[in-house]
Amino acid sequence: MKQKILTKPDFVGTLRAMVVGEEAAFENVGRNYQSFVSARAPLHSKGLGKWQIESKGDTIAITRIS
């Protein structure tokens, strides 16, 4: 099931709220994909977790790896 971002998007907060092994899907509208990828970079570099982010048509699939 796709989740909708209902308020001002907090891409870093959304990624940090995911637990290891969790998969989530979001609407791929506007700059959402690039915003998730940009939010992931500082989290990876600080060692706060790893996420796999894929664009699948109108859906962004995100899996937290660690």
PDBQT receptor file of N, H, CA, C and O in Angstrom, charges set to zero:
ATOM      1  N   MET A   1       0.841  -1.178   0.000  1.00  0.00    +0.000 N 
ATOM      2  CA  MET A   1       0.000   0.000   0.000  1.00  0.00    +0.000 C 
ATOM      3  C   MET A   1       0.885   1.239   0.000  1.00  0.00    +0.000 C 
ATOM      4  O   MET A   1       1.822   1.344   0.792  1.00  0.00    +0.000 OA
ATOM      5  N   LYS A   2       0.584   2.168  -0.887  1.00  0.00    +0.000 N 
ATOM      6  H   LYS A   2      -0.177   2.083  -1.530  1.00  0.00    +0.000 HD
ATOM      7  CA  LYS A   2       1.339   3.413  -0.947  1.00  0.00    +0.000 C 
ATOM      8  C   LYS A   2       0.935   4.314   0.198  1.00  0.00    +0.000 C 
ATOM      9  O   LYS A   2      -0.245   4.420   0.533  1.00  0.00    +0.000 OA
ATOM     10  N   GLN A   3       1.914   4.962   0.794  1.00  0.00    +0.000 N 
ATOM     11  H   GLN A   3       2.873   4.876   0.521  1.00  0.00    +0.000 HD
ATOM     12  CA  GLN A   3       1.648   5.922   1.843  1.00  0.00    +0.000 C 
ATOM     13  C   GLN A   3       1.709   7.312   1.242  1.00  0.00    +0.000 C 
ATOM     14  O   GLN A   3       2.522   7.567   0.353  1.00  0.00    +0.000 OA
ATOM     15  N   LYS A   4       0.872   8.201   1.706  1.00  0.00    +0.000 N 
ATOM     16  H   LYS A   4       0.212   7.994   2.428  1.00  0.00    +0.000 HD
ATOM     17  CA  LYS A   4       0.871   9.576   1.222  1.00  0.00    +0.000 C 
ATOM     18  C   LYS A   4       1.560  10.480   2.222  1.00  0.00    +0.000 C 
ATOM     19  O   LYS A   4       1.433  10.299   3.433  1.00  0.00    +0.000 OA
ATOM     20  N   ILE A   5       2.283  11.444   1.712  1.00  0.00    +0.000 N 
ATOM     21  H   ILE A   5       2.387  11.591   0.728  1.00  0.00    +0.000 HD
ATOM     22  CA  ILE A   5       2.884  12.469   2.551  1.00  0.00    +0.000 C 
ATOM     23  C   ILE A   5       1.825  13.553   2.683  1.00  0.00    +0.000 C 
ATOM     24  O   ILE A   5       1.490  14.217   1.702  1.00  0.00    +0.000 OA
ATOM     25  N   LEU A   6       1.297  13.735   3.887  1.00  0.00    +0.000 N 
ATOM     26  H   LEU A   6       1.569  13.195   4.683  1.00  0.00    +0.000 HD
ATOM     27  CA  LEU A   6       0.151  14.602   4.069  1.00  0.00    +0.000 C 
ATOM     28  C   LEU A   6       0.505  16.030   4.476  1.00  0.00    +0.000 C 
ATOM     29  O   LEU A   6      -0.308  16.935   4.290  1.00  0.00    +0.000 OA
ATOM     30  N   THR A   7       1.674  16.249   5.014  1.00  0.00    +0.000 N 
ATOM     31  H   THR A   7       2.335  15.513   5.166  1.00  0.00    +0.000 HD
ATOM     32  CA  THR A   7       2.080  17.580   5.449  1.00  0.00    +0.000 C 
ATOM     33  C   THR A   7       3.399  17.922   4.764  1.00  0.00    +0.000 C 
ATOM     34  O   THR A   7       3.843  17.214   3.860  1.00  0.00    +0.000 OA
ATOM     35  N   LYS A   8       4.012  18.999   5.198  1.00  0.00    +0.000 N 
ATOM     36  H   LYS A   8       3.652  19.574   5.933  1.00  0.00    +0.000 HD
ATOM     37  CA  LYS A   8       5.317  19.342   4.638  1.00  0.00    +0.000 C 
ATOM     38  C   LYS A   8       6.245  18.145   4.837  1.00  0.00    +0.000 C 
ATOM     39  O   LYS A   8       6.441  17.695   5.966  1.00  0.00    +0.000 OA
ATOM     40  N   PRO A   9       6.811  17.633   3.759  1.00  0.00    +0.000 N 
ATOM     41  CA  PRO A   9       7.610  16.415   3.862  1.00  0.00    +0.000 C 
ATOM     42  C   PRO A   9       8.852  16.589   4.741  1.00  0.00    +0.000 C 
ATOM     43  O   PRO A   9       9.572  17.582   4.631  1.00  0.00    +0.000 OA
ATOM     44  N   ASP A  10       9.082  15.626   5.596  1.00  0.00    +0.000 N 
ATOM     45  H   ASP A  10       8.497  14.820   5.685  1.00  0.00    +0.000 HD
ATOM     46  CA  ASP A  10      10.304  15.553   6.395  1.00  0.00    +0.000 C 
ATOM     47  C   ASP A  10      11.001  14.268   5.959  1.00  0.00    +0.000 C 
ATOM     48  O   ASP A  10      10.821  13.212   6.565  1.00  0.00    +0.000 OA
ATOM     49  N   PHE A  11      11.793  14.376   4.904  1.00  0.00    +0.000 N 
ATOM     50  H   PHE A  11      11.938  15.234   4.411  1.00  0.00    +0.000 HD
ATOM     51  CA  PHE A  11      12.386  13.190   4.302  1.00  0.00    +0.000 C 
ATOM     52  C   PHE A  11      13.382  12.516   5.234  1.00  0.00    +0.000 C 
ATOM     53  O   PHE A  11      13.404  11.288   5.317  1.00  0.00    +0.000 OA
ATOM     54  N   VAL A  12      14.205  13.285   5.936  1.00  0.00    +0.000 N 
ATOM     55  H   VAL A  12      14.187  14.282   5.868  1.00  0.00    +0.000 HD
ATOM     56  CA  VAL A  12      15.155  12.717   6.895  1.00  0.00    +0.000 C 
ATOM     57  C   VAL A  12      14.388  12.019   8.019  1.00  0.00    +0.000 C 
ATOM     58  O   VAL A  12      14.720  10.894   8.392  1.00  0.00    +0.000 OA
ATOM     59  N   GLY A  13      13.375  12.677   8.551  1.00  0.00    +0.000 N 
ATOM     60  H   GLY A  13      13.105  13.591   8.248  1.00  0.00    +0.000 HD
ATOM     61  CA  GLY A  13      12.571  12.099   9.625  1.00  0.00    +0.000 C 
ATOM     62  C   GLY A  13      11.860  10.834   9.197  1.00  0.00    +0.000 C 
ATOM     63  O   GLY A  13      11.742   9.887   9.975  1.00  0.00    +0.000 OA
ATOM     64  N   THR A  14      11.385  10.813   7.958  1.00  0.00    +0.000 N 
ATOM     65  H   THR A  14      11.480  11.582   7.326  1.00  0.00    +0.000 HD
ATOM     66  CA  THR A  14      10.703   9.625   7.431  1.00  0.00    +0.000 C 
ATOM     67  C   THR A  14      11.671   8.455   7.362  1.00  0.00    +0.000 C 
ATOM     68  O   THR A  14      11.326   7.339   7.751  1.00  0.00    +0.000 OA
ATOM     69  N   LEU A  15      12.882   8.702   6.869  1.00  0.00    +0.000 N 
ATOM     70  H   LEU A  15      13.161   9.609   6.553  1.00  0.00    +0.000 HD
ATOM     71  CA  LEU A  15      13.874   7.624   6.778  1.00  0.00    +0.000 C 
ATOM     72  C   LEU A  15      14.297   7.148   8.166  1.00  0.00    +0.000 C 
ATOM     73  O   LEU A  15      14.410   5.945   8.400  1.00  0.00    +0.000 OA
ATOM     74  N   ARG A  16      14.530   8.073   9.080  1.00  0.00    +0.000 N 
ATOM     75  H   ARG A  16      14.438   9.051   8.891  1.00  0.00    +0.000 HD
ATOM     76  CA  ARG A  16      14.979   7.692  10.430  1.00  0.00    +0.000 C 
ATOM     77  C   ARG A  16      13.900   6.930  11.191  1.00  0.00    +0.000 C 
ATOM     78  O   ARG A  16      14.222   6.118  12.058  1.00  0.00    +0.000 OA
ATOM     79  N   ALA A  17      12.623   7.175  10.886  1.00  0.00    +0.000 N 
ATOM     80  H   ALA A  17      12.362   7.835  10.182  1.00  0.00    +0.000 HD
ATOM     81  CA  ALA A  17      11.526   6.512  11.588  1.00  0.00    +0.000 C 
ATOM     82  C   ALA A  17      11.364   5.053  11.161  1.00  0.00    +0.000 C 
ATOM     83  O   ALA A  17      10.706   4.274  11.851  1.00  0.00    +0.000 OA
ATOM     84  N   MET A  18      11.952   4.687  10.043  1.00  0.00    +0.000 N 
ATOM     85  H   MET A  18      12.486   5.320   9.483  1.00  0.00    +0.000 HD
ATOM     86  CA  MET A  18      11.838   3.306   9.572  1.00  0.00    +0.000 C 
ATOM     87  C   MET A  18      12.720   2.389  10.415  1.00  0.00    +0.000 C 
ATOM     88  O   MET A  18      13.819   2.772  10.816  1.00  0.00    +0.000 OA
ATOM     89  N   VAL A  19      12.236   1.177  10.683  1.00  0.00    +0.000 N 
ATOM     90  H   VAL A  19      11.343   0.865  10.357  1.00  0.00    +0.000 HD
ATOM     91  CA  VAL A  19      13.031   0.188  11.410  1.00  0.00    +0.000 C 
ATOM     92  C   VAL A  19      13.744  -0.708  10.403  1.00  0.00    +0.000 C 
ATOM     93  O   VAL A  19      13.305  -0.844   9.261  1.00  0.00    +0.000 OA
ATOM     94  N   VAL A  20      14.839  -1.313  10.832  1.00  0.00    +0.000 N 
ATOM     95  H   VAL A  20      15.196  -1.202  11.760  1.00  0.00    +0.000 HD
ATOM     96  CA  VAL A  20      15.622  -2.179   9.953  1.00  0.00    +0.000 C 
ATOM     97  C   VAL A  20      14.731  -3.290   9.407  1.00  0.00    +0.000 C 
ATOM     98  O   VAL A  20      14.013  -3.955  10.154  1.00  0.00    +0.000 OA
ATOM     99  N   GLY A  21      14.790  -3.477   8.091  1.00  0.00    +0.000 N 
ATOM    100  H   GLY A  21      15.373  -2.937   7.484  1.00  0.00    +0.000 HD
ATOM    101  CA  GLY A  21      13.989  -4.494   7.422  1.00  0.00    +0.000 C 
ATOM    102  C   GLY A  21      12.645  -3.985   6.917  1.00  0.00    +0.000 C 
ATOM    103  O   GLY A  21      11.974  -4.666   6.142  1.00  0.00    +0.000 OA
ATOM    104  N   GLU A  22      12.252  -2.800   7.348  1.00  0.00    +0.000 N 
ATOM    105  H   GLU A  22      12.797  -2.246   7.978  1.00  0.00    +0.000 HD
ATOM    106  CA  GLU A  22      10.963  -2.242   6.938  1.00  0.00    +0.000 C 
ATOM    107  C   GLU A  22      11.015  -1.798   5.483  1.00  0.00    +0.000 C 
ATOM    108  O   GLU A  22      12.020  -1.262   5.015  1.00  0.00    +0.000 OA
ATOM    109  N   GLU A  23       9.911  -2.032   4.776  1.00  0.00    +0.000 N 
ATOM    110  H   GLU A  23       9.094  -2.466   5.156  1.00  0.00    +0.000 HD
ATOM    111  CA  GLU A  23       9.754  -1.572   3.408  1.00  0.00    +0.000 C 
ATOM    112  C   GLU A  23       8.587  -0.601   3.367  1.00  0.00    +0.000 C 
ATOM    113  O   GLU A  23       7.565  -0.817   4.019  1.00  0.00    +0.000 OA
ATOM    114  N   ALA A  24       8.741   0.468   2.601  1.00  0.00    +0.000 N 
ATOM    115  H   ALA A  24       9.571   0.644   2.071  1.00  0.00    +0.000 HD
ATOM    116  CA  ALA A  24       7.668   1.456   2.480  1.00  0.00    +0.000 C 
ATOM    117  C   ALA A  24       7.589   1.915   1.031  1.00  0.00    +0.000 C 
ATOM    118  O   ALA A  24       8.581   1.884   0.304  1.00  0.00    +0.000 OA
ATOM    119  N   ALA A  25       6.402   2.340   0.621  1.00  0.00    +0.000 N 
ATOM    120  H   ALA A  25       5.596   2.365   1.212  1.00  0.00    +0.000 HD
ATOM    121  CA  ALA A  25       6.196   2.850  -0.730  1.00  0.00    +0.000 C 
ATOM    122  C   ALA A  25       5.529   4.213  -0.640  1.00  0.00    +0.000 C 
ATOM    123  O   ALA A  25       4.611   4.421   0.154  1.00  0.00    +0.000 OA
ATOM    124  N   PHE A  26       6.003   5.134  -1.463  1.00  0.00    +0.000 N 
ATOM    125  H   PHE A  26       6.748   4.965  -2.107  1.00  0.00    +0.000 HD
ATOM    126  CA  PHE A  26       5.476   6.494  -1.484  1.00  0.00    +0.000 C 
ATOM    127  C   PHE A  26       5.190   6.896  -2.920  1.00  0.00    +0.000 C 
ATOM    128  O   PHE A  26       5.752   6.325  -3.855  1.00  0.00    +0.000 OA
ATOM    129  N   GLU A  27       4.314   7.883  -3.095  1.00  0.00    +0.000 N 
ATOM    130  H   GLU A  27       3.858   8.347  -2.336  1.00  0.00    +0.000 HD
ATOM    131  CA  GLU A  27       4.026   8.410  -4.421  1.00  0.00    +0.000 C 
ATOM    132  C   GLU A  27       5.270   9.094  -4.979  1.00  0.00    +0.000 C 
ATOM    133  O   GLU A  27       5.955   9.836  -4.276  1.00  0.00    +0.000 OA
ATOM    134  N   ASN A  28       5.544   8.837  -6.232  1.00  0.00    +0.000 N 
ATOM    135  H   ASN A  28       4.987   8.234  -6.803  1.00  0.00    +0.000 HD
ATOM    136  CA  ASN A  28       6.677   9.462  -6.905  1.00  0.00    +0.000 C 
ATOM    137  C   ASN A  28       6.168  10.688  -7.660  1.00  0.00    +0.000 C 
ATOM    138  O   ASN A  28       5.934  10.636  -8.867  1.00  0.00    +0.000 OA
ATOM    139  N   VAL A  29       6.003  11.778  -6.938  1.00  0.00    +0.000 N 
ATOM    140  H   VAL A  29       6.193  11.821  -5.957  1.00  0.00    +0.000 HD
ATOM    141  CA  VAL A  29       5.524  13.024  -7.537  1.00  0.00    +0.000 C 
ATOM    142  C   VAL A  29       6.529  14.129  -7.253  1.00  0.00    +0.000 C 
ATOM    143  O   VAL A  29       7.226  14.111  -6.239  1.00  0.00    +0.000 OA
ATOM    144  N   GLY A  30       6.592  15.088  -8.164  1.00  0.00    +0.000 N 
ATOM    145  H   GLY A  30       6.026  15.103  -8.988  1.00  0.00    +0.000 HD
ATOM    146  CA  GLY A  30       7.491  16.217  -7.960  1.00  0.00    +0.000 C 
ATOM    147  C   GLY A  30       8.927  15.774  -7.759  1.00  0.00    +0.000 C 
ATOM    148  O   GLY A  30       9.460  14.979  -8.534  1.00  0.00    +0.000 OA
ATOM    149  N   ARG A  31       9.545  16.294  -6.717  1.00  0.00    +0.000 N 
ATOM    150  H   ARG A  31       9.112  16.940  -6.088  1.00  0.00    +0.000 HD
ATOM    151  CA  ARG A  31      10.938  15.987  -6.422  1.00  0.00    +0.000 C 
ATOM    152  C   ARG A  31      11.089  15.000  -5.262  1.00  0.00    +0.000 C 
ATOM    153  O   ARG A  31      12.143  14.950  -4.628  1.00  0.00    +0.000 OA
ATOM    154  N   ASN A  32      10.068  14.233  -4.987  1.00  0.00    +0.000 N 
ATOM    155  H   ASN A  32       9.212  14.274  -5.502  1.00  0.00    +0.000 HD
ATOM    156  CA  ASN A  32      10.121  13.311  -3.850  1.00  0.00    +0.000 C 
ATOM    157  C   ASN A  32      11.292  12.333  -3.943  1.00  0.00    +0.000 C 
ATOM    158  O   ASN A  32      11.997  12.122  -2.957  1.00  0.00    +0.000 OA
ATOM    159  N   TYR A  33      11.506  11.733  -5.119  1.00  0.00    +0.000 N 
ATOM    160  H   TYR A  33      10.933  11.904  -5.920  1.00  0.00    +0.000 HD
ATOM    161  CA  TYR A  33      12.583  10.755  -5.248  1.00  0.00    +0.000 C 
ATOM    162  C   TYR A  33      13.935  11.402  -4.935  1.00  0.00    +0.000 C 
ATOM    163  O   TYR A  33      14.696  10.890  -4.113  1.00  0.00    +0.000 OA
ATOM    164  N   GLN A  34      14.230  12.523  -5.589  1.00  0.00    +0.000 N 
ATOM    165  H   GLN A  34      13.612  12.939  -6.257  1.00  0.00    +0.000 HD
ATOM    166  CA  GLN A  34      15.510  13.194  -5.367  1.00  0.00    +0.000 C 
ATOM    167  C   GLN A  34      15.643  13.662  -3.927  1.00  0.00    +0.000 C 
ATOM    168  O   GLN A  34      16.742  13.648  -3.372  1.00  0.00    +0.000 OA
ATOM    169  N   SER A  35      14.547  14.075  -3.317  1.00  0.00    +0.000 N 
ATOM    170  H   SER A  35      13.654  14.086  -3.767  1.00  0.00    +0.000 HD
ATOM    171  CA  SER A  35      14.588  14.529  -1.923  1.00  0.00    +0.000 C 
ATOM    172  C   SER A  35      14.921  13.382  -0.982  1.00  0.00    +0.000 C 
ATOM    173  O   SER A  35      15.682  13.576  -0.034  1.00  0.00    +0.000 OA
ATOM    174  N   PHE A  36      14.372  12.184  -1.214  1.00  0.00    +0.000 N 
ATOM    175  H   PHE A  36      13.753  12.026  -1.984  1.00  0.00    +0.000 HD
ATOM    176  CA  PHE A  36      14.712  11.027  -0.392  1.00  0.00    +0.000 C 
ATOM    177  C   PHE A  36      16.179  10.654  -0.572  1.00  0.00    +0.000 C 
ATOM    178  O   PHE A  36      16.868  10.347   0.401  1.00  0.00    +0.000 OA
ATOM    179  N   VAL A  37      16.657  10.679  -1.811  1.00  0.00    +0.000 N 
ATOM    180  H   VAL A  37      16.098  10.928  -2.602  1.00  0.00    +0.000 HD
ATOM    181  CA  VAL A  37      18.065  10.337  -2.072  1.00  0.00    +0.000 C 
ATOM    182  C   VAL A  37      18.986  11.348  -1.387  1.00  0.00    +0.000 C 
ATOM    183  O   VAL A  37      19.999  10.968  -0.800  1.00  0.00    +0.000 OA
ATOM    184  N   SER A  38      18.634  12.636  -1.460  1.00  0.00    +0.000 N 
ATOM    185  H   SER A  38      17.811  12.944  -1.937  1.00  0.00    +0.000 HD
ATOM    186  CA  SER A  38      19.438  13.673  -0.814  1.00  0.00    +0.000 C 
ATOM    187  C   SER A  38      19.402  13.550   0.707  1.00  0.00    +0.000 C 
ATOM    188  O   SER A  38      20.405  13.809   1.372  1.00  0.00    +0.000 OA
ATOM    189  N   ALA A  39      18.260  13.160   1.260  1.00  0.00    +0.000 N 
ATOM    190  H   ALA A  39      17.445  12.949   0.719  1.00  0.00    +0.000 HD
ATOM    191  CA  ALA A  39      18.133  12.989   2.709  1.00  0.00    +0.000 C 
ATOM    192  C   ALA A  39      18.944  11.790   3.194  1.00  0.00    +0.000 C 
ATOM    193  O   ALA A  39      19.453  11.787   4.315  1.00  0.00    +0.000 OA
ATOM    194  N   ARG A  40      19.059  10.780   2.350  1.00  0.00    +0.000 N 
ATOM    195  H   ARG A  40      18.645  10.782   1.440  1.00  0.00    +0.000 HD
ATOM    196  CA  ARG A  40      19.779   9.556   2.723  1.00  0.00    +0.000 C 
ATOM    197  C   ARG A  40      21.282   9.802   2.847  1.00  0.00    +0.000 C 
ATOM    198  O   ARG A  40      21.923   9.207   3.713  1.00  0.00    +0.000 OA
ATOM    199  N   ALA A  41      21.855  10.656   2.014  1.00  0.00    +0.000 N 
ATOM    200  H   ALA A  41      21.334  11.140   1.311  1.00  0.00    +0.000 HD
ATOM    201  CA  ALA A  41      23.314  10.845   1.954  1.00  0.00    +0.000 C 
ATOM    202  C   ALA A  41      23.947  11.202   3.297  1.00  0.00    +0.000 C 
ATOM    203  O   ALA A  41      24.892  10.527   3.705  1.00  0.00    +0.000 OA
ATOM    204  N   PRO A  42      23.474  12.230   4.005  1.00  0.00    +0.000 N 
ATOM    205  CA  PRO A  42      24.118  12.548   5.285  1.00  0.00    +0.000 C 
ATOM    206  C   PRO A  42      23.894  11.470   6.349  1.00  0.00    +0.000 C 
ATOM    207  O   PRO A  42      24.737  11.284   7.228  1.00  0.00    +0.000 OA
ATOM    208  N   LEU A  43      22.779  10.770   6.276  1.00  0.00    +0.000 N 
ATOM    209  H   LEU A  43      22.095  10.922   5.563  1.00  0.00    +0.000 HD
ATOM    210  CA  LEU A  43      22.529   9.689   7.232  1.00  0.00    +0.000 C 
ATOM    211  C   LEU A  43      23.520   8.549   7.009  1.00  0.00    +0.000 C 
ATOM    212  O   LEU A  43      24.043   7.979   7.966  1.00  0.00    +0.000 OA
ATOM    213  N   HIS A  44      23.775   8.219   5.737  1.00  0.00    +0.000 N 
ATOM    214  H   HIS A  44      23.350   8.682   4.960  1.00  0.00    +0.000 HD
ATOM    215  CA  HIS A  44      24.771   7.187   5.417  1.00  0.00    +0.000 C 
ATOM    216  C   HIS A  44      26.145   7.613   5.908  1.00  0.00    +0.000 C 
ATOM    217  O   HIS A  44      26.847   6.835   6.554  1.00  0.00    +0.000 OA
ATOM    218  N   SER A  45      26.532   8.853   5.602  1.00  0.00    +0.000 N 
ATOM    219  H   SER A  45      25.962   9.485   5.077  1.00  0.00    +0.000 HD
ATOM    220  CA  SER A  45      27.890   9.293   5.938  1.00  0.00    +0.000 C 
ATOM    221  C   SER A  45      28.124   9.387   7.442  1.00  0.00    +0.000 C 
ATOM    222  O   SER A  45      29.256   9.238   7.903  1.00  0.00    +0.000 OA
ATOM    223  N   LYS A  46      27.062   9.632   8.211  1.00  0.00    +0.000 N 
ATOM    224  H   LYS A  46      26.143   9.753   7.836  1.00  0.00    +0.000 HD
ATOM    225  CA  LYS A  46      27.185   9.694   9.673  1.00  0.00    +0.000 C 
ATOM    226  C   LYS A  46      27.020   8.321  10.318  1.00  0.00    +0.000 C 
ATOM    227  O   LYS A  46      27.112   8.193  11.539  1.00  0.00    +0.000 OA
ATOM    228  N   GLY A  47      26.780   7.304   9.511  1.00  0.00    +0.000 N 
ATOM    229  H   GLY A  47      26.705   7.408   8.519  1.00  0.00    +0.000 HD
ATOM    230  CA  GLY A  47      26.630   5.946  10.029  1.00  0.00    +0.000 C 
ATOM    231  C   GLY A  47      25.328   5.717  10.776  1.00  0.00    +0.000 C 
ATOM    232  O   GLY A  47      25.264   4.865  11.662  1.00  0.00    +0.000 OA
ATOM    233  N   LEU A  48      24.295   6.463  10.432  1.00  0.00    +0.000 N 
ATOM    234  H   LEU A  48      24.347   7.155   9.712  1.00  0.00    +0.000 HD
ATOM    235  CA  LEU A  48      23.010   6.349  11.134  1.00  0.00    +0.000 C 
ATOM    236  C   LEU A  48      22.060   5.342  10.500  1.00  0.00    +0.000 C 
ATOM    237  O   LEU A  48      20.935   5.177  10.971  1.00  0.00    +0.000 OA
ATOM    238  N   GLY A  49      22.484   4.679   9.460  1.00  0.00    +0.000 N 
ATOM    239  H   GLY A  49      23.398   4.813   9.077  1.00  0.00    +0.000 HD
ATOM    240  CA  GLY A  49      21.651   3.665   8.812  1.00  0.00    +0.000 C 
ATOM    241  C   GLY A  49      21.906   3.621   7.328  1.00  0.00    +0.000 C 
ATOM    242  O   GLY A  49      22.605   4.472   6.776  1.00  0.00    +0.000 OA
ATOM    243  N   LYS A  50      21.326   2.611   6.677  1.00  0.00    +0.000 N 
ATOM    244  H   LYS A  50      20.758   1.921   7.125  1.00  0.00    +0.000 HD
ATOM    245  CA  LYS A  50      21.430   2.471   5.231  1.00  0.00    +0.000 C 
ATOM    246  C   LYS A  50      20.055   2.145   4.690  1.00  0.00    +0.000 C 
ATOM    247  O   LYS A  50      19.310   1.358   5.274  1.00  0.00    +0.000 OA
ATOM    248  N   TRP A  51      19.727   2.760   3.568  1.00  0.00    +0.000 N 
ATOM    249  H   TRP A  51      20.332   3.399   3.094  1.00  0.00    +0.000 HD
ATOM    250  CA  TRP A  51      18.437   2.576   2.924  1.00  0.00    +0.000 C 
ATOM    251  C   TRP A  51      18.644   2.308   1.447  1.00  0.00    +0.000 C 
ATOM    252  O   TRP A  51      19.551   2.861   0.825  1.00  0.00    +0.000 OA
ATOM    253  N   GLN A  52      17.796   1.454   0.891  1.00  0.00    +0.000 N 
ATOM    254  H   GLN A  52      17.060   1.005   1.397  1.00  0.00    +0.000 HD
ATOM    255  CA  GLN A  52      17.766   1.228  -0.550  1.00  0.00    +0.000 C 
ATOM    256  C   GLN A  52      16.544   1.974  -1.072  1.00  0.00    +0.000 C 
ATOM    257  O   GLN A  52      15.428   1.752  -0.601  1.00  0.00    +0.000 OA
ATOM    258  N   ILE A  53      16.751   2.852  -2.037  1.00  0.00    +0.000 N 
ATOM    259  H   ILE A  53      17.657   3.033  -2.420  1.00  0.00    +0.000 HD
ATOM    260  CA  ILE A  53      15.661   3.661  -2.585  1.00  0.00    +0.000 C 
ATOM    261  C   ILE A  53      15.590   3.399  -4.079  1.00  0.00    +0.000 C 
ATOM    262  O   ILE A  53      16.576   3.574  -4.795  1.00  0.00    +0.000 OA
ATOM    263  N   GLU A  54      14.408   2.974  -4.555  1.00  0.00    +0.000 N 
ATOM    264  H   GLU A  54      13.607   2.832  -3.974  1.00  0.00    +0.000 HD
ATOM    265  CA  GLU A  54      14.212   2.673  -5.968  1.00  0.00    +0.000 C 
ATOM    266  C   GLU A  54      12.977   3.392  -6.483  1.00  0.00    +0.000 C 
ATOM    267  O   GLU A  54      11.965   3.488  -5.789  1.00  0.00    +0.000 OA
ATOM    268  N   SER A  55      13.071   3.894  -7.700  1.00  0.00    +0.000 N 
ATOM    269  H   SER A  55      13.893   3.816  -8.263  1.00  0.00    +0.000 HD
ATOM    270  CA  SER A  55      11.936   4.514  -8.365  1.00  0.00    +0.000 C 
ATOM    271  C   SER A  55      11.321   3.477  -9.293  1.00  0.00    +0.000 C 
ATOM    272  O   SER A  55      11.992   2.953 -10.183  1.00  0.00    +0.000 OA
ATOM    273  N   LYS A  56      10.052   3.186  -9.084  1.00  0.00    +0.000 N 
ATOM    274  H   LYS A  56       9.507   3.612  -8.362  1.00  0.00    +0.000 HD
ATOM    275  CA  LYS A  56       9.344   2.196  -9.902  1.00  0.00    +0.000 C 
ATOM    276  C   LYS A  56       8.095   2.857 -10.481  1.00  0.00    +0.000 C 
ATOM    277  O   LYS A  56       6.997   2.710  -9.943  1.00  0.00    +0.000 OA
ATOM    278  N   GLY A  57       8.273   3.578 -11.570  1.00  0.00    +0.000 N 
ATOM    279  H   GLY A  57       9.165   3.697 -12.006  1.00  0.00    +0.000 HD
ATOM    280  CA  GLY A  57       7.140   4.268 -12.186  1.00  0.00    +0.000 C 
ATOM    281  C   GLY A  57       6.627   5.380 -11.295  1.00  0.00    +0.000 C 
ATOM    282  O   GLY A  57       7.338   6.350 -11.030  1.00  0.00    +0.000 OA
ATOM    283  N   ASP A  58       5.395   5.241 -10.831  1.00  0.00    +0.000 N 
ATOM    284  H   ASP A  58       4.818   4.453 -11.046  1.00  0.00    +0.000 HD
ATOM    285  CA  ASP A  58       4.793   6.284  -9.986  1.00  0.00    +0.000 C 
ATOM    286  C   ASP A  58       4.970   5.993  -8.504  1.00  0.00    +0.000 C 
ATOM    287  O   ASP A  58       4.292   6.591  -7.668  1.00  0.00    +0.000 OA
ATOM    288  N   THR A  59       5.888   5.069  -8.169  1.00  0.00    +0.000 N 
ATOM    289  H   THR A  59       6.438   4.583  -8.848  1.00  0.00    +0.000 HD
ATOM    290  CA  THR A  59       6.105   4.669  -6.787  1.00  0.00    +0.000 C 
ATOM    291  C   THR A  59       7.584   4.746  -6.430  1.00  0.00    +0.000 C 
ATOM    292  O   THR A  59       8.448   4.423  -7.245  1.00  0.00    +0.000 OA
ATOM    293  N   ILE A  60       7.860   5.174  -5.217  1.00  0.00    +0.000 N 
ATOM    294  H   ILE A  60       7.157   5.436  -4.555  1.00  0.00    +0.000 HD
ATOM    295  CA  ILE A  60       9.218   5.139  -4.667  1.00  0.00    +0.000 C 
ATOM    296  C   ILE A  60       9.209   4.026  -3.611  1.00  0.00    +0.000 C 
ATOM    297  O   ILE A  60       8.460   4.092  -2.637  1.00  0.00    +0.000 OA
ATOM    298  N   ALA A  61      10.041   3.017  -3.812  1.00  0.00    +0.000 N 
ATOM    299  H   ALA A  61      10.651   2.964  -4.603  1.00  0.00    +0.000 HD
ATOM    300  CA  ALA A  61      10.152   1.905  -2.867  1.00  0.00    +0.000 C 
ATOM    301  C   ALA A  61      11.402   2.101  -2.025  1.00  0.00    +0.000 C 
ATOM    302  O   ALA A  61      12.502   2.246  -2.559  1.00  0.00    +0.000 OA
ATOM    303  N   ILE A  62      11.230   2.105  -0.706  1.00  0.00    +0.000 N 
ATOM    304  H   ILE A  62      10.337   1.987  -0.272  1.00  0.00    +0.000 HD
ATOM    305  CA  ILE A  62      12.350   2.315   0.210  1.00  0.00    +0.000 C 
ATOM    306  C   ILE A  62      12.422   1.145   1.184  1.00  0.00    +0.000 C 
ATOM    307  O   ILE A  62      11.416   0.750   1.773  1.00  0.00    +0.000 OA
ATOM    308  N   THR A  63      13.624   0.597   1.348  1.00  0.00    +0.000 N 
ATOM    309  H   THR A  63      14.442   0.918   0.870  1.00  0.00    +0.000 HD
ATOM    310  CA  THR A  63      13.872  -0.474   2.314  1.00  0.00    +0.000 C 
ATOM    311  C   THR A  63      15.022  -0.045   3.204  1.00  0.00    +0.000 C 
ATOM    312  O   THR A  63      16.068   0.382   2.716  1.00  0.00    +0.000 OA
ATOM    313  N   ARG A  64      14.828  -0.157   4.519  1.00  0.00    +0.000 N 
ATOM    314  H   ARG A  64      13.978  -0.503   4.916  1.00  0.00    +0.000 HD
ATOM    315  CA  ARG A  64      15.929   0.144   5.438  1.00  0.00    +0.000 C 
ATOM    316  C   ARG A  64      16.749  -1.126   5.600  1.00  0.00    +0.000 C 
ATOM    317  O   ARG A  64      16.227  -2.171   5.988  1.00  0.00    +0.000 OA
ATOM    318  N   ILE A  65      18.027  -1.026   5.300  1.00  0.00    +0.000 N 
ATOM    319  H   ILE A  65      18.451  -0.177   4.985  1.00  0.00    +0.000 HD
ATOM    320  CA  ILE A  65      18.937  -2.177   5.315  1.00  0.00    +0.000 C 
ATOM    321  C   ILE A  65      19.626  -2.312   6.664  1.00  0.00    +0.000 C 
ATOM    322  O   ILE A  65      19.792  -3.421   7.171  1.00  0.00    +0.000 OA
ATOM    323  N   SER A  66      20.027  -1.188   7.245  1.00  0.00    +0.000 N 
ATOM    324  H   SER A  66      19.893  -0.287   6.833  1.00  0.00    +0.000 HD
ATOM    325  CA  SER A  66      20.687  -1.245   8.569  1.00  0.00    +0.000 C 
ATOM    326  C   SER A  66      20.440   0.042   9.306  1.00  0.00    +0.000 C 
ATOM    327  O   SER A  66      20.904   0.206  10.434  1.00  0.00    +0.000 OA
TER     328      SER A  66
